[in-house]
Amino acid sequence: MKVQNMRLGFFEKLNLQLLVITPKQKINVIEPFVKSVHFVHNRDGMDSSLLSMSIEAFIKNKKD
């Protein structure tokens, strides 16, 4: 996890915008480095839905 934080911190210093794809269970690794999260859900294989929120809203909803 230390190496991941170093890499993400490096990208942050360069002001790079990244698209990070990770399972919901691993989102805690990237929380300090992101401003927003987007969840894609495809229940039946036909139509996908997208939910977008700020990282602050995500953290608040996670605690509730």
mmCIF file of the N, C-alpha and C atoms, coordinates in Angstrom:
data_MODEL
# 
_entry.id   MODEL 
# 
loop_
_atom_site.group_PDB 
_atom_site.id 
_atom_site.type_symbol 
_atom_site.label_atom_id 
_atom_site.label_alt_id 
_atom_site.label_comp_id 
_atom_site.label_asym_id 
_atom_site.label_entity_id 
_atom_site.label_seq_id 
_atom_site.pdbx_PDB_ins_code 
_atom_site.Cartn_x 
_atom_site.Cartn_y 
_atom_site.Cartn_z 
_atom_site.occupancy 
_atom_site.B_iso_or_equiv 
_atom_site.pdbx_formal_charge 
_atom_site.auth_seq_id 
_atom_site.auth_comp_id 
_atom_site.auth_asym_id 
_atom_site.auth_atom_id 
_atom_site.pdbx_PDB_model_num 
ATOM 1   N N  . MET A 1 1  ? 0.829   -1.190 0.000   1.00 0.00 ? 1  MET A N  1 
ATOM 2   C CA . MET A 1 1  ? 0.000   0.000  0.000   1.00 0.00 ? 1  MET A CA 1 
ATOM 3   C C  . MET A 1 1  ? 0.875   1.255  0.000   1.00 0.00 ? 1  MET A C  1 
ATOM 4   N N  . LYS A 1 2  ? 2.034   1.181  0.595   1.00 0.00 ? 2  LYS A N  1 
ATOM 5   C CA . LYS A 1 2  ? 2.940   2.321  0.646   1.00 0.00 ? 2  LYS A CA 1 
ATOM 6   C C  . LYS A 1 2  ? 3.374   2.731  -0.765  1.00 0.00 ? 2  LYS A C  1 
ATOM 7   N N  . VAL A 1 3  ? 3.675   1.745  -1.615  1.00 0.00 ? 3  VAL A N  1 
ATOM 8   C CA . VAL A 1 3  ? 4.093   2.026  -2.988  1.00 0.00 ? 3  VAL A CA 1 
ATOM 9   C C  . VAL A 1 3  ? 2.951   2.676  -3.755  1.00 0.00 ? 3  VAL A C  1 
ATOM 10  N N  . GLN A 1 4  ? 1.734   2.197  -3.558  1.00 0.00 ? 4  GLN A N  1 
ATOM 11  C CA . GLN A 1 4  ? 0.577   2.786  -4.228  1.00 0.00 ? 4  GLN A CA 1 
ATOM 12  C C  . GLN A 1 4  ? 0.412   4.243  -3.832  1.00 0.00 ? 4  GLN A C  1 
ATOM 13  N N  . ASN A 1 5  ? 0.557   4.544  -2.547  1.00 0.00 ? 5  ASN A N  1 
ATOM 14  C CA . ASN A 1 5  ? 0.433   5.923  -2.078  1.00 0.00 ? 5  ASN A CA 1 
ATOM 15  C C  . ASN A 1 5  ? 1.523   6.806  -2.674  1.00 0.00 ? 5  ASN A C  1 
ATOM 16  N N  . MET A 1 6  ? 2.727   6.274  -2.796  1.00 0.00 ? 6  MET A N  1 
ATOM 17  C CA . MET A 1 6  ? 3.819   7.038  -3.400  1.00 0.00 ? 6  MET A CA 1 
ATOM 18  C C  . MET A 1 6  ? 3.503   7.353  -4.865  1.00 0.00 ? 6  MET A C  1 
ATOM 19  N N  . ARG A 1 7  ? 3.001   6.376  -5.588  1.00 0.00 ? 7  ARG A N  1 
ATOM 20  C CA . ARG A 1 7  ? 2.666   6.584  -7.006  1.00 0.00 ? 7  ARG A CA 1 
ATOM 21  C C  . ARG A 1 7  ? 1.546   7.590  -7.152  1.00 0.00 ? 7  ARG A C  1 
ATOM 22  N N  . LEU A 1 8  ? 0.488   7.427  -6.379  1.00 0.00 ? 8  LEU A N  1 
ATOM 23  C CA . LEU A 1 8  ? -0.634  8.355  -6.476  1.00 0.00 ? 8  LEU A CA 1 
ATOM 24  C C  . LEU A 1 8  ? -0.221  9.761  -6.061  1.00 0.00 ? 8  LEU A C  1 
ATOM 25  N N  . GLY A 1 9  ? 0.627   9.875  -5.052  1.00 0.00 ? 9  GLY A N  1 
ATOM 26  C CA . GLY A 1 9  ? 1.139   11.175 -4.638  1.00 0.00 ? 9  GLY A CA 1 
ATOM 27  C C  . GLY A 1 9  ? 1.974   11.830 -5.731  1.00 0.00 ? 9  GLY A C  1 
ATOM 28  N N  . PHE A 1 10 ? 2.740   11.035 -6.451  1.00 0.00 ? 10 PHE A N  1 
ATOM 29  C CA . PHE A 1 10 ? 3.536   11.533 -7.569  1.00 0.00 ? 10 PHE A CA 1 
ATOM 30  C C  . PHE A 1 10 ? 2.638   12.085 -8.671  1.00 0.00 ? 10 PHE A C  1 
ATOM 31  N N  . PHE A 1 11 ? 1.596   11.339 -9.029  1.00 0.00 ? 11 PHE A N  1 
ATOM 32  C CA . PHE A 1 11 ? 0.661   11.807 -10.052 1.00 0.00 ? 11 PHE A CA 1 
ATOM 33  C C  . PHE A 1 11 ? -0.039  13.080 -9.605  1.00 0.00 ? 11 PHE A C  1 
ATOM 34  N N  . GLU A 1 12 ? -0.350  13.165 -8.314  1.00 0.00 ? 12 GLU A N  1 
ATOM 35  C CA . GLU A 1 12 ? -1.002  14.361 -7.771  1.00 0.00 ? 12 GLU A CA 1 
ATOM 36  C C  . GLU A 1 12 ? -0.079  15.579 -7.901  1.00 0.00 ? 12 GLU A C  1 
ATOM 37  N N  . LYS A 1 13 ? 1.205   15.402 -7.612  1.00 0.00 ? 13 LYS A N  1 
ATOM 38  C CA . LYS A 1 13 ? 2.168   16.499 -7.735  1.00 0.00 ? 13 LYS A CA 1 
ATOM 39  C C  . LYS A 1 13 ? 2.275   16.998 -9.168  1.00 0.00 ? 13 LYS A C  1 
ATOM 40  N N  . LEU A 1 14 ? 2.099   16.106 -10.131 1.00 0.00 ? 14 LEU A N  1 
ATOM 41  C CA . LEU A 1 14 ? 2.154   16.482 -11.544 1.00 0.00 ? 14 LEU A CA 1 
ATOM 42  C C  . LEU A 1 14 ? 0.833   17.047 -12.052 1.00 0.00 ? 14 LEU A C  1 
ATOM 43  N N  . ASN A 1 15 ? -0.171  17.113 -11.174 1.00 0.00 ? 15 ASN A N  1 
ATOM 44  C CA . ASN A 1 15 ? -1.515  17.590 -11.539 1.00 0.00 ? 15 ASN A CA 1 
ATOM 45  C C  . ASN A 1 15 ? -2.117  16.787 -12.682 1.00 0.00 ? 15 ASN A C  1 
ATOM 46  N N  . LEU A 1 16 ? -1.881  15.479 -12.658 1.00 0.00 ? 16 LEU A N  1 
ATOM 47  C CA . LEU A 1 16 ? -2.451  14.609 -13.680 1.00 0.00 ? 16 LEU A CA 1 
ATOM 48  C C  . LEU A 1 16 ? -3.848  14.167 -13.270 1.00 0.00 ? 16 LEU A C  1 
ATOM 49  N N  . GLN A 1 17 ? -4.712  14.078 -14.243 1.00 0.00 ? 17 GLN A N  1 
ATOM 50  C CA . GLN A 1 17 ? -6.051  13.551 -14.016 1.00 0.00 ? 17 GLN A CA 1 
ATOM 51  C C  . GLN A 1 17 ? -6.010  12.077 -14.410 1.00 0.00 ? 17 GLN A C  1 
ATOM 52  N N  . LEU A 1 18 ? -6.386  11.213 -13.483 1.00 0.00 ? 18 LEU A N  1 
ATOM 53  C CA . LEU A 1 18 ? -6.335  9.774  -13.721 1.00 0.00 ? 18 LEU A CA 1 
ATOM 54  C C  . LEU A 1 18 ? -7.723  9.166  -13.655 1.00 0.00 ? 18 LEU A C  1 
ATOM 55  N N  . LEU A 1 19 ? -7.902  8.125  -14.418 1.00 0.00 ? 19 LEU A N  1 
ATOM 56  C CA . LEU A 1 19 ? -9.085  7.286  -14.301 1.00 0.00 ? 19 LEU A CA 1 
ATOM 57  C C  . LEU A 1 19 ? -8.621  6.004  -13.632 1.00 0.00 ? 19 LEU A C  1 
ATOM 58  N N  . VAL A 1 20 ? -9.066  5.804  -12.400 1.00 0.00 ? 20 VAL A N  1 
ATOM 59  C CA . VAL A 1 20 ? -8.658  4.638  -11.626 1.00 0.00 ? 20 VAL A CA 1 
ATOM 60  C C  . VAL A 1 20 ? -9.871  3.718  -11.502 1.00 0.00 ? 20 VAL A C  1 
ATOM 61  N N  . ILE A 1 21 ? -9.717  2.505  -11.932 1.00 0.00 ? 21 ILE A N  1 
ATOM 62  C CA . ILE A 1 21 ? -10.798 1.524  -11.853 1.00 0.00 ? 21 ILE A CA 1 
ATOM 63  C C  . ILE A 1 21 ? -10.427 0.531  -10.767 1.00 0.00 ? 21 ILE A C  1 
ATOM 64  N N  . THR A 1 22 ? -11.298 0.424  -9.767  1.00 0.00 ? 22 THR A N  1 
ATOM 65  C CA . THR A 1 22 ? -11.007 -0.440 -8.628  1.00 0.00 ? 22 THR A CA 1 
ATOM 66  C C  . THR A 1 22 ? -12.306 -1.009 -8.071  1.00 0.00 ? 22 THR A C  1 
ATOM 67  N N  . PRO A 1 23 ? -12.257 -2.178 -7.488  1.00 0.00 ? 23 PRO A N  1 
ATOM 68  C CA . PRO A 1 23 ? -13.448 -2.707 -6.821  1.00 0.00 ? 23 PRO A CA 1 
ATOM 69  C C  . PRO A 1 23 ? -13.839 -1.797 -5.655  1.00 0.00 ? 23 PRO A C  1 
ATOM 70  N N  . LYS A 1 24 ? -15.119 -1.742 -5.365  1.00 0.00 ? 24 LYS A N  1 
ATOM 71  C CA . LYS A 1 24 ? -15.620 -0.884 -4.290  1.00 0.00 ? 24 LYS A CA 1 
ATOM 72  C C  . LYS A 1 24 ? -14.927 -1.182 -2.956  1.00 0.00 ? 24 LYS A C  1 
ATOM 73  N N  . GLN A 1 25 ? -14.562 -2.421 -2.728  1.00 0.00 ? 25 GLN A N  1 
ATOM 74  C CA . GLN A 1 25 ? -13.930 -2.813 -1.474  1.00 0.00 ? 25 GLN A CA 1 
ATOM 75  C C  . GLN A 1 25 ? -12.526 -2.218 -1.325  1.00 0.00 ? 25 GLN A C  1 
ATOM 76  N N  . LYS A 1 26 ? -11.902 -1.794 -2.398  1.00 0.00 ? 26 LYS A N  1 
ATOM 77  C CA . LYS A 1 26 ? -10.532 -1.272 -2.366  1.00 0.00 ? 26 LYS A CA 1 
ATOM 78  C C  . LYS A 1 26 ? -10.479 0.252  -2.504  1.00 0.00 ? 26 LYS A C  1 
ATOM 79  N N  . ILE A 1 27 ? -11.624 0.903  -2.484  1.00 0.00 ? 27 ILE A N  1 
ATOM 80  C CA . ILE A 1 27 ? -11.658 2.350  -2.706  1.00 0.00 ? 27 ILE A CA 1 
ATOM 81  C C  . ILE A 1 27 ? -10.936 3.127  -1.619  1.00 0.00 ? 27 ILE A C  1 
ATOM 82  N N  . ASN A 1 28 ? -10.796 2.544  -0.431  1.00 0.00 ? 28 ASN A N  1 
ATOM 83  C CA . ASN A 1 28 ? -10.113 3.229  0.659   1.00 0.00 ? 28 ASN A CA 1 
ATOM 84  C C  . ASN A 1 28 ? -8.663  3.550  0.308   1.00 0.00 ? 28 ASN A C  1 
ATOM 85  N N  . VAL A 1 29 ? -8.062  2.798  -0.602  1.00 0.00 ? 29 VAL A N  1 
ATOM 86  C CA . VAL A 1 29 ? -6.674  3.031  -1.009  1.00 0.00 ? 29 VAL A CA 1 
ATOM 87  C C  . VAL A 1 29 ? -6.545  4.364  -1.745  1.00 0.00 ? 29 VAL A C  1 
ATOM 88  N N  . ILE A 1 30 ? -7.549  4.720  -2.548  1.00 0.00 ? 30 ILE A N  1 
ATOM 89  C CA . ILE A 1 30 ? -7.446  5.918  -3.370  1.00 0.00 ? 30 ILE A CA 1 
ATOM 90  C C  . ILE A 1 30 ? -8.191  7.125  -2.794  1.00 0.00 ? 30 ILE A C  1 
ATOM 91  N N  . GLU A 1 31 ? -8.961  6.941  -1.719  1.00 0.00 ? 31 GLU A N  1 
ATOM 92  C CA . GLU A 1 31 ? -9.747  8.041  -1.144  1.00 0.00 ? 31 GLU A CA 1 
ATOM 93  C C  . GLU A 1 31 ? -8.961  9.334  -0.959  1.00 0.00 ? 31 GLU A C  1 
ATOM 94  N N  . PRO A 1 32 ? -7.734  9.304  -0.422  1.00 0.00 ? 32 PRO A N  1 
ATOM 95  C CA . PRO A 1 32 ? -7.020  10.565 -0.201  1.00 0.00 ? 32 PRO A CA 1 
ATOM 96  C C  . PRO A 1 32 ? -6.609  11.289 -1.484  1.00 0.00 ? 32 PRO A C  1 
ATOM 97  N N  . PHE A 1 33 ? -6.716  10.628 -2.625  1.00 0.00 ? 33 PHE A N  1 
ATOM 98  C CA . PHE A 1 33 ? -6.194  11.189 -3.868  1.00 0.00 ? 33 PHE A CA 1 
ATOM 99  C C  . PHE A 1 33 ? -7.275  11.555 -4.887  1.00 0.00 ? 33 PHE A C  1 
ATOM 100 N N  . VAL A 1 34 ? -8.549  11.311 -4.593  1.00 0.00 ? 34 VAL A N  1 
ATOM 101 C CA . VAL A 1 34 ? -9.592  11.561 -5.580  1.00 0.00 ? 34 VAL A CA 1 
ATOM 102 C C  . VAL A 1 34 ? -10.563 12.633 -5.087  1.00 0.00 ? 34 VAL A C  1 
ATOM 103 N N  . LYS A 1 35 ? -11.210 13.288 -6.040  1.00 0.00 ? 35 LYS A N  1 
ATOM 104 C CA . LYS A 1 35 ? -12.202 14.317 -5.716  1.00 0.00 ? 35 LYS A CA 1 
ATOM 105 C C  . LYS A 1 35 ? -13.613 13.831 -5.972  1.00 0.00 ? 35 LYS A C  1 
ATOM 106 N N  . SER A 1 36 ? -13.754 12.834 -6.831  1.00 0.00 ? 36 SER A N  1 
ATOM 107 C CA . SER A 1 36 ? -15.087 12.305 -7.119  1.00 0.00 ? 36 SER A CA 1 
ATOM 108 C C  . SER A 1 36 ? -14.992 10.822 -7.457  1.00 0.00 ? 36 SER A C  1 
ATOM 109 N N  . VAL A 1 37 ? -16.114 10.134 -7.282  1.00 0.00 ? 37 VAL A N  1 
ATOM 110 C CA . VAL A 1 37 ? -16.192 8.709  -7.607  1.00 0.00 ? 37 VAL A CA 1 
ATOM 111 C C  . VAL A 1 37 ? -17.414 8.478  -8.487  1.00 0.00 ? 37 VAL A C  1 
ATOM 112 N N  . HIS A 1 38 ? -17.324 7.463  -9.314  1.00 0.00 ? 38 HIS A N  1 
ATOM 113 C CA . HIS A 1 38 ? -18.400 7.106  -10.236 1.00 0.00 ? 38 HIS A CA 1 
ATOM 114 C C  . HIS A 1 38 ? -18.585 5.595  -10.151 1.00 0.00 ? 38 HIS A C  1 
ATOM 115 N N  . PHE A 1 39 ? -19.797 5.175  -9.900  1.00 0.00 ? 39 PHE A N  1 
ATOM 116 C CA . PHE A 1 39 ? -20.105 3.754  -9.806  1.00 0.00 ? 39 PHE A CA 1 
ATOM 117 C C  . PHE A 1 39 ? -20.946 3.353  -11.012 1.00 0.00 ? 39 PHE A C  1 
ATOM 118 N N  . VAL A 1 40 ? -20.521 2.296  -11.687 1.00 0.00 ? 40 VAL A N  1 
ATOM 119 C CA . VAL A 1 40 ? -21.269 1.757  -12.817 1.00 0.00 ? 40 VAL A CA 1 
ATOM 120 C C  . VAL A 1 40 ? -21.849 0.421  -12.382 1.00 0.00 ? 40 VAL A C  1 
ATOM 121 N N  . HIS A 1 41 ? -23.140 0.246  -12.631 1.00 0.00 ? 41 HIS A N  1 
ATOM 122 C CA . HIS A 1 41 ? -23.811 -0.997 -12.259 1.00 0.00 ? 41 HIS A CA 1 
ATOM 123 C C  . HIS A 1 41 ? -24.576 -1.516 -13.470 1.00 0.00 ? 41 HIS A C  1 
ATOM 124 N N  . ASN A 1 42 ? -24.407 -2.789 -13.753 1.00 0.00 ? 42 ASN A N  1 
ATOM 125 C CA . ASN A 1 42 ? -25.103 -3.420 -14.866 1.00 0.00 ? 42 ASN A CA 1 
ATOM 126 C C  . ASN A 1 42 ? -25.741 -4.697 -14.341 1.00 0.00 ? 42 ASN A C  1 
ATOM 127 N N  . ARG A 1 43 ? -26.992 -4.584 -13.937 1.00 0.00 ? 43 ARG A N  1 
ATOM 128 C CA . ARG A 1 43 ? -27.685 -5.689 -13.289 1.00 0.00 ? 43 ARG A CA 1 
ATOM 129 C C  . ARG A 1 43 ? -28.006 -6.832 -14.240 1.00 0.00 ? 43 ARG A C  1 
ATOM 130 N N  . ASP A 1 44 ? -28.570 -6.520 -15.383 1.00 0.00 ? 44 ASP A N  1 
ATOM 131 C CA . ASP A 1 44 ? -29.064 -7.584 -16.260 1.00 0.00 ? 44 ASP A CA 1 
ATOM 132 C C  . ASP A 1 44 ? -28.243 -7.776 -17.536 1.00 0.00 ? 44 ASP A C  1 
ATOM 133 N N  . GLY A 1 45 ? -27.144 -7.058 -17.664 1.00 0.00 ? 45 GLY A N  1 
ATOM 134 C CA . GLY A 1 45 ? -26.321 -7.195 -18.855 1.00 0.00 ? 45 GLY A CA 1 
ATOM 135 C C  . GLY A 1 45 ? -26.815 -6.401 -20.043 1.00 0.00 ? 45 GLY A C  1 
ATOM 136 N N  . MET A 1 46 ? -27.880 -5.637 -19.847 1.00 0.00 ? 46 MET A N  1 
ATOM 137 C CA . MET A 1 46 ? -28.453 -4.867 -20.951 1.00 0.00 ? 46 MET A CA 1 
ATOM 138 C C  . MET A 1 46 ? -28.199 -3.367 -20.791 1.00 0.00 ? 46 MET A C  1 
ATOM 139 N N  . ASP A 1 47 ? -28.561 -2.827 -19.655 1.00 0.00 ? 47 ASP A N  1 
ATOM 140 C CA . ASP A 1 47 ? -28.457 -1.384 -19.426 1.00 0.00 ? 47 ASP A CA 1 
ATOM 141 C C  . ASP A 1 47 ? -27.598 -1.115 -18.198 1.00 0.00 ? 47 ASP A C  1 
ATOM 142 N N  . SER A 1 48 ? -26.694 -0.181 -18.336 1.00 0.00 ? 48 SER A N  1 
ATOM 143 C CA . SER A 1 48 ? -25.849 0.199  -17.211 1.00 0.00 ? 48 SER A CA 1 
ATOM 144 C C  . SER A 1 48 ? -26.372 1.495  -16.606 1.00 0.00 ? 48 SER A C  1 
ATOM 145 N N  . SER A 1 49 ? -26.169 1.640  -15.317 1.00 0.00 ? 49 SER A N  1 
ATOM 146 C CA . SER A 1 49 ? -26.502 2.902  -14.659 1.00 0.00 ? 49 SER A CA 1 
ATOM 147 C C  . SER A 1 49 ? -25.229 3.460  -14.042 1.00 0.00 ? 49 SER A C  1 
ATOM 148 N N  . LEU A 1 50 ? -25.153 4.781  -13.962 1.00 0.00 ? 50 LEU A N  1 
ATOM 149 C CA . LEU A 1 50 ? -23.981 5.463  -13.450 1.00 0.00 ? 50 LEU A CA 1 
ATOM 150 C C  . LEU A 1 50 ? -24.393 6.361  -12.298 1.00 0.00 ? 50 LEU A C  1 
ATOM 151 N N  . LEU A 1 51 ? -23.690 6.249  -11.192 1.00 0.00 ? 51 LEU A N  1 
ATOM 152 C CA . LEU A 1 51 ? -23.912 7.096  -10.027 1.00 0.00 ? 51 LEU A CA 1 
ATOM 153 C C  . LEU A 1 51 ? -22.617 7.848  -9.764  1.00 0.00 ? 51 LEU A C  1 
ATOM 154 N N  . SER A 1 52 ? -22.682 9.179  -9.756  1.00 0.00 ? 52 SER A N  1 
ATOM 155 C CA . SER A 1 52 ? -21.509 10.014 -9.518  1.00 0.00 ? 52 SER A CA 1 
ATOM 156 C C  . SER A 1 52 ? -21.701 10.800 -8.241  1.00 0.00 ? 52 SER A C  1 
ATOM 157 N N  . MET A 1 53 ? -20.617 10.955 -7.466  1.00 0.00 ? 53 MET A N  1 
ATOM 158 C CA . MET A 1 53 ? -20.675 11.760 -6.246  1.00 0.00 ? 53 MET A CA 1 
ATOM 159 C C  . MET A 1 53 ? -19.276 12.221 -5.872  1.00 0.00 ? 53 MET A C  1 
ATOM 160 N N  . SER A 1 54 ? -19.230 13.259 -5.061  1.00 0.00 ? 54 SER A N  1 
ATOM 161 C CA . SER A 1 54 ? -17.935 13.732 -4.569  1.00 0.00 ? 54 SER A CA 1 
ATOM 162 C C  . SER A 1 54 ? -17.390 12.709 -3.575  1.00 0.00 ? 54 SER A C  1 
ATOM 163 N N  . ILE A 1 55 ? -16.100 12.750 -3.342  1.00 0.00 ? 55 ILE A N  1 
ATOM 164 C CA . ILE A 1 55 ? -15.505 11.817 -2.378  1.00 0.00 ? 55 ILE A CA 1 
ATOM 165 C C  . ILE A 1 55 ? -16.038 12.107 -0.982  1.00 0.00 ? 55 ILE A C  1 
ATOM 166 N N  . GLU A 1 56 ? -16.329 13.381 -0.694  1.00 0.00 ? 56 GLU A N  1 
ATOM 167 C CA . GLU A 1 56 ? -16.890 13.727 0.615   1.00 0.00 ? 56 GLU A CA 1 
ATOM 168 C C  . GLU A 1 56 ? -18.248 13.073 0.812   1.00 0.00 ? 56 GLU A C  1 
ATOM 169 N N  . ALA A 1 57 ? -19.099 13.113 -0.218  1.00 0.00 ? 57 ALA A N  1 
ATOM 170 C CA . ALA A 1 57 ? -20.421 12.475 -0.141  1.00 0.00 ? 57 ALA A CA 1 
ATOM 171 C C  . ALA A 1 57 ? -20.278 10.971 -0.015  1.00 0.00 ? 57 ALA A C  1 
ATOM 172 N N  . PHE A 1 58 ? -19.334 10.392 -0.731  1.00 0.00 ? 58 PHE A N  1 
ATOM 173 C CA . PHE A 1 58 ? -19.116 8.952  -0.640  1.00 0.00 ? 58 PHE A CA 1 
ATOM 174 C C  . PHE A 1 58 ? -18.720 8.542  0.788   1.00 0.00 ? 58 PHE A C  1 
ATOM 175 N N  . ILE A 1 59 ? -17.773 9.274  1.363   1.00 0.00 ? 59 ILE A N  1 
ATOM 176 C CA . ILE A 1 59 ? -17.308 8.961  2.714   1.00 0.00 ? 59 ILE A CA 1 
ATOM 177 C C  . ILE A 1 59 ? -18.451 9.121  3.727   1.00 0.00 ? 59 ILE A C  1 
ATOM 178 N N  . LYS A 1 60 ? -19.238 10.174 3.569   1.00 0.00 ? 60 LYS A N  1 
ATOM 179 C CA . LYS A 1 60 ? -20.382 10.395 4.468   1.00 0.00 ? 60 LYS A CA 1 
ATOM 180 C C  . LYS A 1 60 ? -21.397 9.263  4.334   1.00 0.00 ? 60 LYS A C  1 
ATOM 181 N N  . ASN A 1 61 ? -21.717 8.868  3.119   1.00 0.00 ? 61 ASN A N  1 
ATOM 182 C CA . ASN A 1 61 ? -22.676 7.776  2.888   1.00 0.00 ? 61 ASN A CA 1 
ATOM 183 C C  . ASN A 1 61 ? -22.139 6.448  3.382   1.00 0.00 ? 61 ASN A C  1 
ATOM 184 N N  . LYS A 1 62 ? -20.835 6.271  3.304   1.00 0.00 ? 62 LYS A N  1 
ATOM 185 C CA . LYS A 1 62 ? -20.214 5.022  3.755   1.00 0.00 ? 62 LYS A CA 1 
ATOM 186 C C  . LYS A 1 62 ? -20.362 4.866  5.265   1.00 0.00 ? 62 LYS A C  1 
ATOM 187 N N  . LYS A 1 63 ? -20.283 5.981  5.988   1.00 0.00 ? 63 LYS A N  1 
ATOM 188 C CA . LYS A 1 63 ? -20.387 5.952  7.458   1.00 0.00 ? 63 LYS A CA 1 
ATOM 189 C C  . LYS A 1 63 ? -21.821 5.742  7.921   1.00 0.00 ? 63 LYS A C  1 
ATOM 190 N N  . ASP A 1 64 ? -22.796 6.172  7.119   1.00 0.00 ? 64 ASP A N  1 
ATOM 191 C CA . ASP A 1 64 ? -24.228 6.034  7.508   1.00 0.00 ? 64 ASP A CA 1 
ATOM 192 C C  . ASP A 1 64 ? -24.733 4.623  7.393   1.00 0.00 ? 64 ASP A C  1 
# 
